[in-house]
Structure formats: structure tokens, C-alpha cells
Amino acid sequence: MKSKFLPLFIDIFFIVIAIFISIYAREAFVYYSSAFSYYFFDGNRLLTTNDAYHFATATKDLINGNIDNAFYPIATFEMPSILSAIFYYILPFSIDDLFFFLPIILSSFVAIPVYLLAKDMTNKYFALFAAILTPLSIGYSNRTIGGYYDTDMLMLFFPLFGMYFLYRILKQYNLRDVIFAAIFFILALLWHKVSATYLLTASIFFALFYVLIKDRKNLKLYEALGILIISISFINIYIKLILLAILLHFMSDKVLFFQNITDKIKSKIKYKSILILLIGCSVFIIANIDLILSRFATYVTDKMITQSAITLHSTSGTIMELAPLTISNLAERTMGDNATFVIGLIGIVVMFIKINKSIILLPFLLLSILSLKFGLRFSMFGAPVFSLGYFYLLYFALNLLNNLFKDKIVLNGAKFIISICFALFAIMPNYYHTKNYFIPPVVLGNEINALDAIKQDSTSRDDLSISWWDYGFLIPYYANTKVIIQGTDLDGINHFISSFILSSSSQIASYNMSKLIAEAFYTDDKELIKHHNLDRILYKYDAIKDPKSFIDSLGDSSFKTPKINNNIYLYIPYSILSIQTAIDEFSDIDYSNGKVLHDEKSKTLAQYASIVDKKDYYLLDGEFEFYPQNGIFKSIKSGKFINVQQFHIINRVGDKLQTTTTKYSDDKKKLHIIYSKELNMFFAIDERTNSSLSVQLFLYENYDKNLFSLIHSDKGAKAYKLK
């Protein structure tokens, strides 16, 4: 009895070790961040990625019972929100701490399927090494650190468990493994349908390829693949489960009910296995093709043309995590460095050759390679495959030593030393990176005060707050209002509207656009609601044929805005200044072709936090000198200088900001130097950016009191309310 359960106990012990190391390494960030007040608001931890507040808000609505008026009705009933709500009721965490700590814990569970796969391919010791390495890999740990409350925390767990059971099916068919594989395929789809669709569809394709080449006469495998295809099809979950139950019933050798009818049907169907596969393929094609094509188009298209024939920029190429990686970046994010990456890549090739069934993992590798084109977010999918390849190659190479050493003690000693050295060589760089990784919160703690002020002033969850999309998920969570743009907006439409409002040099134009978008946002017109927000405005005001003239007219004080029953707010945090020049590009375009009129390189918004007053000049960040007497801004390193247009000193007097401006004769560069004594910072800003609504409302608090009222002001953020 003892020997029977000992292997199981060892497996559990090794898995616990791998999970513990992963959690321990991630916990270091919890300790480090606790020392900084800006990681907290009202005593609660802030999250570390924008998307975290999407599911955090959805989960919060689910827990608080805001079902009918949830900010994200779909996400509220999606698996991440439901699972988090369950954890909230069974774990001793506050709601904010829950969102912060769940990624640390759940992401570490990826060690389980990696261990099981590696053990099946090598042995339990190399499985332990692979299970330790995968959760610590840089590309994965960076996206599953404390507060990174996003779908990434279980993005690999469910598909990899599905791969484990699919691997077992191909190795030796068992209906039980088919059922478990289908369960994890469904869970993967419920957790993140887009990535699961691509990964699992491709894996099934490679599994079918393997079957046709290596095991084509095993008809049971076609049935299994048909079941798995249906598992990842976008059909109603109840219909899916019923269909799967029926098909599994006919696949089973032991009929549990309706045996006579079942036997008759089976006897009349000649090609049952092929039929099940064809049913699965048909369901999948009908249900999934639209999503696959639309999501692919989102990532590869850099422009979109709306119905109004305005060519707008999409977010392709503007999101940091979608910026292409270099080979060296990919190596670092999957294995820690170039050497282990090369070893892992060689190991993957050897693994695919020696264990043909492992070809089902190829989609994970390919998706990580796509990060060379589509950005770092995809690199983490390669982590488990490279870990498996690395340790499989080590396992394969060490087995060759069997022919070199006859003495088992010497042989085992050599294997042990080499294994430990190579394992540490791969694991330690990733471990130290994870342990020392430091990521700032989405916004600093003092930037939340303005959102809290909006929450206190707001009278309804239907009130609207306008800001940039970086804060789109953050605002409903803290301000308890709706937004017009958020992180899931990828087409550029709401980016254009928000950019226009925040970047316009005409405050009346920003005010009018805010009113118009609110009207479009709340419309219940059956015809208008068919269109996106921008076209709703253009159709409503009969401007679809000449949108430019209509949009230009928004700066006219005689433009009549609609009456809006809900409150409209502007949220302008300090952190928006660093991205204002990029924000401007989404509306500063030629409407006919989408070309940016003033690219980001032609604009300036530089910040200098280190200021030394040398009486005759200011020394900025130890690199620049500014002479206020004559307006010369000089680079110490190059010796080059420019004459600025204006110098503004902004100081708080009582509850208001006062600006003292010095104008200079040379107007060629049109550069403004700003000394904000309240922020204790210098700014160098070009004319266009300086006149934008964001800069005017945040740095100067220069606003038209007939249009806006200031409801909160501090160093972190400003909140305004439209009149």
C-alpha cells in the first residue's frame, strides 16, 4: 500500500515545491511596494495594469449586486469575475487585496500541467525543474505580478491542462482523458475565448495531422478530436454540453442508458468516427469563423474607415505591449537569456522529432514567435514549450551517458551534477528577475483623489467621465461613472473623440464635443444606435457627407449643444501629460487618408524634476540650463541652445493657481518653458501641446468658467464638471 501511493506523494510534493517557489518570488514585490505610499489609496493597494480594473469592476458589481446596471454586463458574468467572486467569499481578503494577490497565487498553478507533461516526456526530476522554470519565465512573471489582475494569470493553465490530456489521448486513447480534455478546453474558452480559440484550434489541427500520419487507423482518435473541436466552438454552453453528452454517449463502450436504441443507431452508422469529426468541424466553422477573422484584422490593420468615410488610426502600433520584439527580447522573455533560449529551441526540435505527439504544443511556440511582429504580450505562450524543450534536451543528452559510464555510482553522480548545473543556469536568472521585478501602479495613489471627488459629486452610475483610454477601466472602479473609451476599444473611433476633447486648443470645441458624445452615448434612437459613437453624431446632425466642416464648427460659440440630463466630468491626471503628444495624433489627422498632420516628433512635452536655482539660470536634471533673463534654453552636453517663446511661472495663491508670463522676442521655435512651483517641476512644451485642453486644465487651471467648474485639484489630478 505504501509503495503504491509513494509516487503520487512525490508528484504532489514536487508540484507544491514549484508553486511555492513561484509564489515566494512574486511575494517580494508585495514587500517592496509596501514601503511606498503611492501604491495605496485609502489604505488599499492599487492594481498594476489597466486591464486589471476591467474585471475588478465587473467582479465588484457582481459582489455588490449591481447586476442590472453593471458597468461591464458581459464581463460581470464571465469566468474571471465569477471565479474571483467565489474566492472573495471563501478567502479572508478584502476586495482590493483579493484583486492584488490572486495573480500571484493563480498564475503559479501553471506549474501543475507543465509538471505532468514534462514527467510524461522525461521523468519527475526534470518535470520539477520545468515546473519551477515556467512560472518564473520573464514574459510570464511580468504579466502575473501582484496587482496584474488580468486573464493572463490562468491564460496558460487551462490550455496546458487540455494539452496534457490531449497528449495522453494520442499516447493511449481513453474516454476519460477525452472528457477531461473537453472540460479544460471549455474552461480555456470561458476564461479567454480569443487566445484559447487560436491555440486550441491549431493544436487540434496538429493532433489531426499526427493521427493521419502516425495512427490513421485508430478511429477512436477522430471521435476524440471531434469532441474537442465542439468544445471550443462558440455555441450556447447548454447546447454544447448536451451535444457533447450525446456524442460521448455514442462513443462509450459501456452504454449507461437507452442501450437498445443506442445499439440500433450505432449499427446503422457505418462511419461513426468520421461523422463525429465532421459534426465537430461543421459546428466550429459556423460558430467561430467571424471571431477569428475579426480579431485577426484588429491586430494587422493600422487604419479603419468608418461609415462616414473618415479614415482613423486604430491602436495597432500604439500599444506598448503590441510593439514588435527583437529575437533577443524574445529569448529573454521566454528563457531568461540567449544561451538558454538556443538550448531550449534545439530541445524543442529534438522533442518534436523524438516524441511526435508533442507537435500539439507547436501553436504555443508559434504564438510566442508572433511576438516578433505583434508584441510582447504573446511571448509568454512560448515559456512552457521552451522549458519542456530545454529539459527534454538535457534528459536526452544525459541518457547518452549510459554508454560512457559502466559504474552506476559515477554515472548517476555525473547526471546529478550536470542536471543541477543546467537547471540552475536556466532557472536562476528568471528567479532573480521575478524576485526583483518592480512595476508601478496604473496611476499613483494621489491621482485617485480626483476620481473619489467625482464619485462624491456624481448622482448616478449613468454619469459620464471623459479621459484617455489608459484610465478607462480605472474610472468606473473608483469614480463609479461610465466612460466613453476603455482598454478594449481598438478601432480608433472613441480614441478620435477623446483625443479631440483633450487636445483641442478651443475649450468651446472640447465642451461641445463632450456634449455631443454624451448625447450619442445615451441615445435610444433605434436607427442611430446601430452606428458607432462618431457616426451617431454625424448622422444626428446630418454631417455624414461633410464631417470636417461640421467638426470644425464645434469651435463656434454659437453652436447649440443638446441638453444632457446626466453629469459629465473630465478627469485630468498628472500622468496624462507624458502621453499628451501621442494622444493628439488620434484627432490631428487628415480625415480623407488618416495621415497625422503634426507627428509626435514635431511636438515636445519634456519634464524636469531636478531643479537647481543658480541665480542667473536654472540647472535642469543636470543636463540643461535655462536663462530666464533672455529665454535661452541650452544643452550642457552639446552646447546647442534655442530661444524660447515664453516663460511661465505658476504658483498657487490660496486656492487658485496664478501664472506670471515673460515673453521673448524670438518666436521661431514656439517653445514654452513652464516652472510649476506647486509641482516643483519644469516643463518644456511646444505651442500646440501647450494650448491643449489637458495642459491648460492641469498645469494652469486655465478654464472657461462658463463651460467648466473645478471640483477637485491637487498635485495628482484635476477633476472638472461640465456646466
Buried (B, 14 or more C-beta within 10 A) or exposed (E): EEEEEEEEEEBEEBBEBBBEBBBBBBBBBBEBBEEEEBBBBEEBBBBBBBBBBBBBBBBBBBBEEBEEEBBBEEBBEBBBBBBBBEBBEEEEBEBBBBBBBBBBBBBBBBBBBBBBBBBBBBEBBBBBBBBBBBBBBBBBBBBBBBBBBBBBBBBBBBBBBBBBBBBBBBEEBBBEBBBBBBBBBBBBBBBBBBBBBBBBBBBBBBBBBBBEEEBEEBBBBBBBBBBBBBBBBBBEEEEBBEBBEEBBEBBEEEBEEEEEEBEEEEEEEEEBBBBBBBBBBBBBEEBBEEBBEEBEEBBEEEBBEBEBEBBBBBBBEBEEBBBBBEEEBBBBBBBBBEEBBEBBBEBBEBBBEEBBBBBBBBBBBBBBBBBBEBBBBBBBBBBBBBBBBBBBBBBBBBEEBEEEBEEEEEBEEBBEEBBEEBBEBBBEBBBBBBBEBEBBBBBBBBBBBBBBBBBEBBEEBBBBBBBBBBBBBBBBBBBBBBBBBBBEBBBBBBBBBBBBBBBBBBBBBBBBBBBBBBBBBBBEEEEBEEBBBBBBBBBBBEBBEEBEEBBEBBBEEEBEBEEBEBBBBBBBBBBBBEBBBBBBBBBBBEBEEBEBEBEBEEBBBBBBEEBEEEEEBBBBBEEBBBBBEEBBBBEEEEEEBBBBBBBBBBEBEEEEBEBEEEEBEBEEBBBBBBBBEBBEBBBBBBBBBBBBBBBBBBBBBBBEEEBBEBBBBBBBBBBBBBE
